[in-house]
Amino acid sequence: MFNVYVLKSLKNGKRYVGYTARSVQERFLEHNSGKSTFTRQNRPFMLIYSEEYQTKIEAMKREKFLKSGQGRKILDSITNRP
């Protein structure tokens, strides 16, 4: 199983979209511990969305879509619900 996930920076509101073969929670903890440059500079994060896929290709396609203009609009509508 592969997971696509979206994090939101509590520092500045920026979103981070990624995918992983590991658990979303495990990857989330890595981001908040500062293991990559972007997340180190923008932490702390909160997990705002995730989806599960059977294959890596599906997850990669979804990640790429969510980073596109149309994907960002969808994330805005999903994550800004009351």
N, C-alpha and C positions, 0 to 999 in steps of 0.2 A: 504494500500500500504506500501511496505517496500523498503528501499533504501540501496544499497551497494555503498560505496564511498571510494575514495582514496585521501589521503592528502599527500602533500610533504612538508617536513621541509625546510624552507628558511635558517635555521641556518646551517644544516649539510647534507641536501639532502635525509634524511631517509624518507621512505614511511610509512604511516599508513593506513591499510585497516580495515573498520568497516561496520556495518549495523545498521539501525535504523528504527523505525516505525514513527518517527517524520520527519520533513522536513530536508533535507540535510543542508540547510543554518543554521537552528537553531542548529544542532549538530556541525557544523563547528565553529560557534561562541563559543560554549561551549569548544571545544578543544583549541581554541586560547585564551580563558580566563584562561586556566590552571586547569580545573576541574578533570583531571586524571594525574597520575604520569608521564606516558610516554610523553603525549603531553605537560605537564608543562615543562619538561626538554628539549624538542626539538622544542618549538614554536619560531617564528610564522610559521604557515602553510598556504599553498594555496591549494585550492580544484583543483585537476587535472582530476578527473574522477568520474562519478556516473552512476548507472543503477537502474531501478525501477522494482520491482517484486510484484506479487499479494499476495504471501504468505511468512510467516516468514521462513518456511522450505527452500523455493527456495533461499531466500536471504542468509540464513546461509550457504547453500551448495556453493553458488557462492563466498561468503566471504572466506570460507575454501579453495576453489580452487584457488582464487587469491593470497592466502598466500603460495601456494605450489610452487615448482620449475617451473612447466609448467605455472602456473598462473603469476608468476613474469616475465617470459619471455614475455608473452602476454602484461602485463602492460608496460614492457620496450618498446615494439614495438608501443603500443598505445600512450604512453606519451612522446616518443622521436621523434615524427614526426616533420618535419620542419614546 
